[in-house]
Amino acid sequence: MSKNSKSTSSKEDLEWSEVGQLGLRYARIPLALLCVEAFYWFLTQPSDTLAPLQVTEAWLWNEMTNFLYSDGEYIASTLSTHNGWMTRIDLVHVDFPGNYDTVGLYVSDECAGVHEMIFLSTLVAMTEGVPQRLKIRSIVVMCSIIYILNILRLVVFYPIAVSDCTANPNQAECLAGMWNWHTFVYEWGFLLVLVTMWVVWFWKVGGPARTLDASAGADEKWRFKLRSAWAPKHYYLLAGAVLLLLFAAHNVTNNEEAMAAKETLDFCYFSELVTSECGQAQNRWDDAIGYAWSLSALGIMVIGATSVVIQRPDEHGNWPEKLESEKQNESEHEEKIPTSRHSKKKSGSWKKSGSRKKNSEEE
């Protein structure tokens, strides 16, 4: 009895390799989120990386604020440039602090909502057992919802500031409520909304049952493999990625403006100066470094996406390599099969020679 129980328990125990596979399977979502966070950090190092999206959001913010809160005689906000882009919003009210009764804000790359879109898209894409088309449709709908919620978050700034500054006019402290709202939404509000959206979507699409079915099925639903078949378009993509890396290196080594800013910055550090010129040089050099990081991140992403393919088994559970090897073995087996000379179709003038021989015998 002791032998049987011991052998049974040993068969049911998991090997370390299986434990590692299970751990990797359930840890791939946080690992993917960390990789996405790192990529987003590199991408947004320079200022105004997502400038086209920032401009559209600033325009919508300004138009909606004026539509909702302007009284016809006075406008509620104005749109102007910030760092060369139309992303600056000046909220206007007589009770706002300052000589011009305005509060200057601008839409940065962090305020564009792309961070939240990437986070939620990664959660949806890494969910097991859900068809790819359903994932893509869900990501498009969810990103649209995030875009709208982000615009509404910005539009709410004006009534909060007006309410507080009407009670405490022309005081800088009256803007604290607006900044507290911004900080709460930025740090916790969007996170709660994103997790809630994913949980609701997960239950609506039957996520628990789909995940259990995927776990009880094949060991691997997909896997990464290095590309074996290369087409001209892949070489073009690699060439473009190399150009991005070269531009990144050029931006911090041979760019005249960046080099001038670096020299000014070194002189400021050496002389321990704190001037506006030193601050501008610091910003210019930071932007040069940031653009280099962004271009490098894009180049590395293109190289990785081009060099690696995602493989999936067919309906019989066979991977592409197995099918290719089976076809190759079949072709080699057919080549090795000996063929008899009698099975070959006769050609040439054997009929003519045979008929001549028959005619000579009759004569």
C-alpha positions in Angstrom: 0.0 0.0 0.0 2.8 2.4 0.8 4.4 1.7 -2.5 1.3 2.5 -4.4 0.6 5.7 -2.6 4.2 6.8 -3.0 4.1 6.1 -6.7 0.8 7.8 -7.1 1.9 11.0 -5.3 5.1 11.1 -7.3 3.2 11.0 -10.6 0.9 13.8 -9.4 3.7 16.0 -8.4 4.7 18.8 -10.8 8.2 19.0 -12.1 10.1 22.3 -11.8 9.8 22.9 -15.5 6.0 22.6 -15.3 6.0 25.0 -12.4 8.1 27.4 -14.4 5.7 27.2 -17.3 2.7 27.8 -15.1 4.4 30.7 -13.5 5.3 32.2 -16.8 1.8 31.7 -18.1 0.2 33.6 -15.3 2.9 36.2 -15.0 3.0 37.2 -18.7 0.3 39.9 -18.2 2.3 41.9 -15.6 5.5 41.3 -17.6 3.8 42.6 -20.7 2.5 45.7 -18.8 6.0 46.4 -17.5 7.4 46.1 -21.1 4.7 48.5 -22.4 5.4 50.9 -19.6 9.1 50.9 -20.4 8.4 51.5 -24.1 5.9 54.3 -23.3 8.5 55.9 -21.0 11.1 55.9 -23.8 8.6 57.1 -26.3 7.5 60.1 -24.3 10.9 61.3 -23.0 10.9 64.4 -25.3 8.2 66.9 -25.0 5.2 66.9 -27.3 5.9 63.4 -28.7 2.2 62.9 -29.4 1.7 66.5 -30.8 -1.1 65.7 -33.4 -3.2 64.0 -30.7 -2.5 66.7 -28.2 -3.6 69.4 -30.7 -6.9 67.7 -31.4 -7.6 67.3 -27.7 -6.8 70.9 -27.0 -9.1 72.1 -29.8 -11.9 69.9 -28.5 -11.3 71.1 -25.0 -11.4 74.7 -26.0 -14.5 74.3 -28.2 -16.5 72.4 -25.6 -15.5 74.8 -22.8 -16.8 77.8 -24.8 -19.9 75.9 -25.8 -20.8 74.9 -22.3 -19.7 77.9 -20.2 -19.5 81.0 -22.4 -22.4 83.5 -21.9 -22.1 85.1 -25.3 -20.4 88.3 -24.1 -17.4 86.7 -22.4 -15.5 83.7 -23.6 -14.6 80.9 -21.2 -11.3 79.9 -22.8 -8.8 80.7 -25.5 -6.5 78.5 -27.6 -2.9 79.4 -28.2 0.5 77.9 -28.8 2.9 76.1 -26.4 6.3 75.0 -27.7 5.1 75.7 -31.2 2.0 73.6 -31.0 -1.6 74.7 -30.5 -1.9 73.0 -27.1 -2.3 75.9 -24.7 -5.6 76.6 -23.1 -6.2 79.8 -21.1 -9.3 79.6 -18.9 -10.9 83.1 -18.5 -13.0 84.4 -15.6 -13.0 87.7 -13.6 -12.5 85.9 -10.3 -9.4 84.0 -11.4 -6.1 85.2 -9.8 -3.6 87.3 -11.7 -3.6 90.5 -13.7 -5.2 88.9 -16.8 -7.9 86.9 -15.0 -6.7 83.7 -16.7 -5.4 80.3 -15.8 -2.9 78.9 -18.3 -2.9 75.1 -19.0 -1.7 72.9 -21.8 -2.2 69.4 -23.1 1.0 67.4 -22.6 1.7 64.0 -24.0 0.9 62.5 -20.5 -2.5 64.2 -20.7 -3.4 62.8 -24.1 -4.8 59.5 -22.7 -2.5 57.3 -24.8 -0.9 55.8 -21.6 -4.3 54.6 -20.5 -5.2 53.3 -24.0 -2.0 51.3 -24.1 -2.5 49.9 -20.6 -6.1 48.7 -21.3 -5.2 47.4 -24.8 -2.5 45.3 -23.3 -4.9 43.8 -20.7 -7.4 42.9 -23.4 -4.8 41.5 -25.8 -3.3 39.3 -23.2 -6.6 37.7 -22.1 -6.7 34.1 -23.0 -9.5 32.3 -24.8 -11.0 35.3 -26.5 -11.1 35.5 -30.4 -8.7 38.0 -31.9 -11.5 39.8 -33.8 -13.4 40.3 -30.6 -10.3 41.6 -28.9 -9.6 44.1 -31.8 -13.2 45.4 -31.7 -13.2 45.7 -27.9 -9.9 47.6 -28.0 -11.2 50.1 -30.6 -14.4 50.7 -28.5 -12.5 51.0 -25.2 -9.9 53.4 -26.6 -12.8 55.6 -27.9 -14.4 55.6 -24.5 -11.1 56.6 -22.9 -10.6 59.4 -25.4 -14.1 60.8 -24.6 -13.6 60.4 -20.8 -10.2 62.2 -21.0 -11.9 65.2 -22.8 -14.6 65.3 -20.2 -12.0 65.3 -17.5 -10.4 68.4 -19.0 -13.7 70.1 -19.5 -14.6 69.8 -15.8 -11.6 72.0 -14.9 -13.4 75.2 -15.6 -16.5 74.8 -13.4 -14.4 73.6 -10.5 -12.1 76.6 -10.8 -15.0 79.0 -11.2 -16.8 77.6 -8.2 -13.8 77.8 -5.9 -12.6 81.2 -7.1 -16.1 82.8 -6.9 -16.1 81.9 -3.2 -12.5 83.1 -2.8 -11.8 85.5 -5.7 -8.4 86.6 -7.0 -6.5 84.2 -4.6 -4.1 81.6 -5.9 -5.5 79.1 -3.3 -8.8 79.0 -5.1 -7.2 76.9 -7.8 -6.3 74.1 -5.4 -9.6 72.3 -6.0 -8.9 72.1 -9.7 -5.4 70.8 -9.1 -6.6 68.2 -6.6 -9.1 66.9 -9.1 -6.4 66.6 -11.7 -4.0 64.8 -9.3 -6.7 62.4 -8.2 -7.8 61.4 -11.7 -4.2 61.2 -12.9 -3.0 59.0 -10.1 -6.1 56.9 -9.1 -9.2 57.8 -11.0 -8.2 56.5 -14.4 -6.7 53.3 -12.9 -10.0 52.5 -11.3 -11.9 53.2 -14.5 -9.5 51.1 -16.6 -9.6 48.1 -14.2 -13.4 48.4 -14.0 -13.8 48.5 -17.8 -11.6 45.4 -18.2 -13.4 43.4 -15.5 -16.9 44.2 -16.9 -15.6 43.3 -20.4 -14.1 40.1 -19.1 -17.4 39.0 -17.6 -19.4 40.1 -20.6 -17.4 38.0 -23.1 -17.5 35.0 -20.9 -13.9 35.4 -19.8 -13.8 33.0 -16.9 -15.1 30.1 -18.9 -12.9 30.9 -21.9 -9.9 31.1 -19.7 -10.6 27.7 -18.1 -11.1 26.2 -21.5 -7.8 27.6 -22.7 -6.0 26.3 -19.6 -7.5 22.9 -19.9 -6.7 22.7 -23.7 -3.3 22.5 -25.3 -0.2 23.5 -23.5 0.6 26.3 -25.9 -1.9 28.4 -27.9 0.8 30.5 -29.5 4.5 31.0 -29.4 7.2 33.4 -30.7 9.7 32.2 -33.3 12.4 33.9 -35.3 11.3 34.6 -38.8 12.6 32.0 -41.3 11.0 33.4 -44.5 12.1 36.9 -45.4 10.4 39.0 -48.1 11.6 42.4 -49.5 9.2 44.3 -47.3 10.9 42.9 -44.2 14.3 44.1 -45.4 12.8 47.5 -46.0 11.4 47.6 -42.5 14.8 46.6 -41.1 16.5 49.3 -43.2 14.0 51.9 -41.8 14.7 50.7 -38.2 18.5 51.1 -38.8 17.9 54.6 -40.1 15.9 55.5 -36.9 18.8 54.3 -34.8 21.3 56.3 -36.9 19.1 59.4 -36.5 19.0 58.8 -32.8 22.7 58.7 -32.6 23.0 61.8 -34.8 20.6 63.7 -32.6 23.0 63.6 -29.6 26.4 63.6 -31.4 26.2 65.8 -34.5 23.1 68.0 -34.1 24.3 71.6 -34.0 21.6 72.9 -31.7 22.0 70.0 -29.3 25.8 70.4 -29.3 25.5 74.2 -28.6 23.1 73.5 -25.8 25.4 70.9 -24.3 28.3 73.4 -24.4 26.2 76.0 -22.7 25.1 73.5 -20.1 28.6 72.4 -19.4 29.7 76.0 -18.9 26.7 76.7 -16.6 27.7 73.6 -14.5 31.3 74.7 -14.4 30.5 78.3 -13.5 27.6 77.3 -11.2 25.3 79.7 -13.0 21.5 79.7 -12.7 20.1 81.8 -15.5 17.3 81.6 -18.0 19.8 80.8 -20.8 21.1 77.8 -18.7 17.5 76.6 -18.2 16.8 76.8 -21.9 20.0 74.9 -22.7 18.9 72.2 -20.2 15.5 71.9 -21.8 17.1 71.7 -25.3 19.6 69.0 -24.3 16.9 67.0 -22.5 14.8 67.1 -25.6 17.7 65.9 -27.7 18.2 63.0 -25.3 14.5 62.3 -25.3 14.2 62.3 -29.0 17.1 59.9 -29.3 15.5 57.5 -26.8 12.2 57.7 -28.7 13.8 57.0 -32.1 15.8 54.2 -30.5 12.7 52.6 -28.9 10.8 52.8 -32.3 13.7 51.3 -34.1 14.1 48.4 -31.6 10.4 47.8 -31.7 10.4 47.6 -35.6 13.3 45.2 -35.5 11.6 43.0 -32.9 8.3 43.0 -34.7 9.9 42.2 -38.0 12.3 39.5 -36.8 9.8 37.6 -34.7 6.6 35.9 -35.8 3.7 34.5 -33.8 2.9 30.9 -34.6 -0.3 29.1 -33.8 -1.2 25.4 -34.2 -3.8 24.2 -36.7 -7.1 22.6 -35.8 -5.2 19.3 -35.3 -2.7 20.8 -32.9 0.2 20.6 -35.4 2.7 23.5 -35.5 4.0 24.9 -38.8 7.5 23.3 -38.3 6.0 19.9 -37.9 3.9 20.2 -41.1 6.9 21.4 -43.0 9.1 18.6 -41.8 6.4 16.0 -42.7 6.1 17.4 -46.2 9.8 17.3 -46.6 10.0 13.7 -45.4 7.2 12.7 -47.8 9.0 14.4 -50.7 12.3 12.7 -49.8 10.5 9.3 -49.5 9.0 9.7 -52.9 12.4 10.5 -54.4 13.9 7.3 -52.9 11.2 4.9 -54.2 12.8 2.9 -57.1 10.9 2.9 -60.4 10.9 0.0 -62.8 11.8 0.5 -66.4 8.7 -1.5 -67.4 6.5 1.1 -65.7 7.8 3.8 -68.0 5.9 4.7 -71.1 7.6 3.6 -74.2 8.6 6.2 -76.7 10.6 6.4 -79.8 10.3 4.3 -83.0 9.8 0.8 -81.4 6.4 0.6 -83.1 7.9 1.2 -86.5 10.7 -1.3 -86.0 8.2 -3.9 -84.8 5.9 -3.4 -87.8 8.8 -3.7 -90.2 9.9 -7.0 -88.5 6.4 -8.3 -88.8 6.2 -7.4 -92.5 9.5 -9.1 -93.3 8.3 -12.3 -91.6 5.1 -12.3 -93.7 7.1 -11.9 -96.9 
